[in-house]
Amino acid sequence: MEKVIRKMHIVIAHFNSYWTGISGGVERITCEMANDMANRGHKVTILYRDGREGLPYFPLRKDVETHDVLFRGGEKIISEKLPVPWRVLRELTRVFSQQEAQEINTSYKTKQYGKAIKKWIDELHPDIILSSSIPSTAYVIDGTGTQIPVITMIHSHPDIQFPRLSRRELKAGGKSAAIQILLPSGMKTARKYFPSTDIRVIGNAIKTPDPMPLYKGENSHIIINVGSFNTNKDQKLLISAFKEISPRFPDWKLELWGSTGNAYARQVEEEIHKMNLDDKNKVFGKTHHVWEDVYSRGTIYAIASHEEGFPLSLSEAMMMGIPTVGLAECHGVNDLIRDGETGFLTAPHPKDYAKALGKLMVSADLRLAYGKAGKEVIKDYTTKNIYDQWEKLLKEIAETRESSRTTGF
């Protein structure tokens, strides 16, 4: 008979820069994690920091409490910003060393937020704390001195993130009861930086609608991309690549979906206009119905990110059975896309990217085969599989602490 998992009080420490109304990947994962654990009967509380109190962009169960540690009783008691002299010092230091600048940032903010975070932890009495980042872990462990076990989530690839960490962040991360990374390819680097810490591989959960929308993309001839508009996502590369290939495929279109309104998004729209692609390239905003509005219509998924941890939009497209193209240099992307099997990995140049797109655009049979193969690769990342792994880990760490307290070791 399967052992019943005892119910826990889980505090999620989301002390990244923003929370209220933010549609980022970390915020989405935080909300979905909270919802799933609450669905399983656990009590979940989210502590966050933001210059304004408010609700997240993504749906959250009503019984999941959220508290901004910068506020008490609706009144702001702590600034989210460093004092001006410290900011000047940090930016001057950054010219010479990113790590030293981060050391200044983390050291001050640990003191800045520590007392407020401690008050909440003392009031809530959680069984376990799930930290959304290594800086969040520093604020919790060093800032409060708590003995409650902390599990640290890593949303980027260790090869990218860990070399950039400050000494204080590395030391705090090493005090975690466990560190979670997204993909096995990050284990070697994780072991290098945290040789004595329990490292676990748990990927992102791919939440699919029920029922799944009918896939109509094969007859649409639409290349799709979903993500925030910024230089890392490099939508400009996609536009340039499409410009290269478009004359050969006049019935194809490129759709870019994501948060608009920033300078880079405006630059993307200007590039489209300059290249006379207004009738074939479209920039769309955010949608709460991405499966119906985007994935169900997409024929090829194109991603041009240079850095990723576990790209949710790519994995969702693969779950729908859409063949993919991405950059060979990009961690996360090159873990999920298997070159010549589920799609193509290419160099970060328009002509190379266009060549990879063309291989899929010209062959419906190849698209179908690669789409099916991608769906098979990604099938293990269902919400049930991933959150079963998370619940098991949370229970294991919480019970280890309880056992230590009982026995006195």
N, C-alpha and C positions, 0 to 999 in steps of 0.2 A: 504493500500500500504506500502510495506517495506521501511523503511527509509534508504536512501543511506548513507553509512559511508564515512565521509570526509577523504580526503587523508592526510596522516601524513608523517613527516620526522622522521623515527625511527633510532636511533643510538644504535647499539648493542655493549656493552662494554665487550669484551672478553679479560680480562687481566689475564687469567690463564697462566701458565708457558710457554706454547708453542703454536704455531699456524701453522707455515709454514710446509706444507707437513705432518701434524699429522693426523692419522686416528682414533682418539679417538671418543668416543660417544658424548662428549660435542661439539667437533668441527663439528661433523656431524649434530647435532641438530641445531647449530648456522647457518650452511650453508643452511639447509633445511628451517629453519624459515625465513632467509633472502630471499631466493628464493620465498617462498610462499607469503610473504608480498609484495615483488616486483611484483609478478604476479597479485596481487590484486590492483596494481596501486600506492602503497606507495613508497616513496623514502627511501631506506635503506642504511646505511653506517655502516661498521664494523670497530671499533677501536680495535686494538690488540697490544700485546707486545710480542716480540720475539727478540732474539739476531741476527736474520737475516730476512730481508724483503723477502716476497715471497707469493705465492699463497697457499691456503689450499689444502688438499688432496682431498676433496670432491668438486663436480661441483658447480660453483657459477655463477649466471647470470652476464653478462658483465656490466650491469648498476648498480650493487651493488659495491660501492667503498670500498676498504679496505686500512687502513692506520696504519702503525706501529708507535706507539707514541714514540718509542725510536729513530726514525730517522726523519730527515728533509732534503729534497732535495737529498736523497740517502746517506746522511752522518749520521753516528751514533752519537747522541748527549747525550745519557743517557745509562749507563750500566744496563743490566738486573739483575746484581748481587749486593748483598750488599758488601760494602768494607770489606776487610779481618778482621779487628778488630771486626766489627759487626757480621760477620759470626761466628767467634770464640765465641763471647759472646752468640750468639743465640744457638749454639750447646752445650755449657757448661750448659746453662740454661735448655735446653731440657732434660738433665739428671734428673733434679729435677721436671720439670713441662712442659708438652707439651703446655699448654695454655700460659704460660709466654714466652716461646720461640716464639710462634706464635704472641704474643703481640709485641715483639721486631721486628719481621719480618714485620708485618703489619704497625707498626708505622713508621719505616724507609722508607719502600717502598711507603707509602702514600705521604710522603714528596718528595721522589725521583721522582715519576711519576706525582705528582699533577699538577705542572705548565704546563707540556707538554700536559696533558689531557685537562686542562682548555683552552689552546690555540685552540685545535681542537674543543671543544664544542662551544667556542665563535665564531669560524669561520663557523661552521655547522648550528648553531641555530636549533637544533632538537626540535620537539614537546615533545618527550619522550625518555628516555634512558632505554634500556633493558639490565640489568647486568647479566652476565653468572655465577656469584658466589658472595658470601658475601664479600670475599676480594676485588673483583672488585668493589663492591658497596662502600667499604671503600675508595678505591682510588678515586672514582668519587665524592662521597658526601663530605667526609672529605678533600680530596686532592684539590678539586676545589671550594667548597662552592657553587656549583650550586643550583639554585632554580628549575631547570627542574625536573619534577617527575621521579623517578627511580623505576622500577619494578625489583625485584631480583628473579632470577631463582635458585631453589635448585635442584641439579642433584643427590644428595644422599638422603638417608632417614634421616629425622630429628633426629630420635633416635640415629643414628650413628654420624651425622655431628655436630649437635648443641652443645653437651657436650664438643666438642673439640675446640670450638671457643674461641678466646681471648675476653677480655672485650671490646676492641676497635671495633672488628668485630661485636660483639653483639649490641653495641651502634649504629654503622653505619647501620646494618641490620634493626634495629628498626626505622630508619629514612626513610626507603623505603615507597613509596606510596602504594606498595603492595608486598607481598612475595608469590611466586608460589611454591607449593609443588606438588609432582607427584601422591601421592595416599592418600586416606582418612585415612589410618592407621597412617599417620604422623601428623594428625591434633592436637591430644592431646599434643604432645611434642611441636609442633610449637606454640600453644597457651601459653604453659608454658613459653617459652623463649621470645615470642613476643606478650604479652597480648593485647597491644594497636594497633597492626599493622593489616592491612587488609590481611588475609590469603586466598588464592584461591587454589583449587585443579584442576590442569590441567595435564593430563598425557602426555607421549611422543606420538608423531604422528608416526604411522607405515606407512611408505611410501612403497607401493607395485608397482611392475612394471605393465605396461599396454601394452599388456595383461599379465595376470598372467601366468607363465609357467605351463605346464601340470605336475601334481604331479605323480612321478614315484616311490616314495620311498617305497611304500608298498611291492613291490617285490624285493627291493634291499638288505634288511637286513643290513642297515648301521646305526650305532649310530653316530650322528654328534655333534660337539661343535664348536662354533664360538666365538672368543674373544682374547684379548691381552694375551700373555703368561706371567703370573706372579703368585705370591704365592696366591693372593686373588682369582684369577680365578681357581687356584688349579687343573690344568690339570693332575698333578701327581695322585691325588685321582681318577680321571677317569680311568687312566691307571691301577692302582692297582685294582680297582673294576672290570674292564674288564678282568684282569688276573684271578680273582676269578671265573668269570662266563663263560669265553671263552671255557673251555673244554666241557661244556654242549651244546654249540652252535657253532660248528666249522665253520659254513658258515657265521657267522656274523663278521663285521669289525667295527673299530672305527676310525673316521676321525676327526682330530683337525685342525681347520682353524684359522689363525690370523697372526699378525705381528711376524715374526721370527727374528733371528739375535741377540737376547739378551741372557744373561747367562742362564736365566730360560728356555728359549726355547731349548737351547742346553742340559740342564739337562733332560728335558722331552724326547728328542730324545735318550739320553743315557739310560734312564730308560726303554724305549721301547726295546732297543737293549739288555740290561741286562736280561730282562724278556722273551727274545726270541719271541717277538711279532712283529717283523719287517714285517712279511707277512700279519698281521691283523690290525696293527696300522700304521697310516700315519699322518705325520705332514705336513700341507700345508701352504703356505704363504697367503698373502692377495689376494682378488679377487674383481674386480669391478662388477662382475656378481654373487653375492652371491645367489640370488634366483635361477638362472639357474644351477650354479655350485654346490650348497650345498643343499638348502632347498628342491628343487624339487626332490632330490635323497635320502633325509634322512628318515629313518624309525622311529627313536626315537631321540628326542633332549635331550642331557644330559648336565646339567650345574652344576658346583661344586663351584660356587662363595660363599664366606663367607659374603661379603658385596655388596649390589647393591642398586641403587635407583629405576630405572625402566629399567630392562635389555632389550635392544632393540633386541638382537639376539633371546632371549627367546620368546619375543612377536611376532617377525617375523615368527619363527617356528610355533607358535600356529596359526598365521594367515593362514599359509599354511595347517593347519590341522594335525600337527605332535604331537603325545603324548609326554609328557615330564617327566623328573625326575630332582629334585633339592633338595637342603638342606633345612630342616625345619627351621633352625636357621637364614636363610638369608632373611632379609627384601627385599621387591621388588619381589623376587622369591616366597616367601610364600604368597604374595598378589595375584600373577597371577596364580600360580599352585594351583588348588584345589585338595587336597589329596583325592584319590579315586574317582575323577570325571574327571579331565583333565590329570591326571598323578599321580605321587607319590612324596611325601616329605619324606626325610630320614635323618638319623643321618650322621655326616661327617666321616664315617668309611667305608673302602672298602667292608667289608662283608655286611653291611647294605645297602650300595648303590648297590652292586651287586644283592642283593635280590630284590630290587625295580626294577632294570633293567630286571631281569629274569621274573617278573610278566608280563611285556609287551612283552618281546621277545618270550615268549611261546604262546601268544594268539593274533592272527591276529584280531579276533573280538573285543578284549579289546582295541587294538591299534586304530581300526577304531572308536569305540565309544568314547574313550577319545580324539581322534583328533578332532572329530566333536564338542564335548563339549567345547574344548579349543578354537576352532574357534568362537564359540558363545560368550564365555567370552570376547574375545579380539575385537569383532566387533566394539565397540564404539570408538576405538582409530584410526580410519581412519584419513588421513591427513585433510580432509575437516572438520570433526567434531572437531578435536583438534584446527586447525588454525582458525576456526570460533570462538571458545572460546577465543583464544588469541587476535584476532582482536577486539572482543567485549570489552575485558578487557583493551587493549591499548587505544581504543577510549574513554572508560569511564574515565580512569585516565587523559588522555590528555585534554578532554573536561572539567573535573572538575577543572583542573589548569587554563584553559582559562576562565572559568566562574568566578573563584576567582580573576583573574587579572582584569576582566571587572568590577566586582562589588566592588573591593577593599577589599575583605575579604580574 
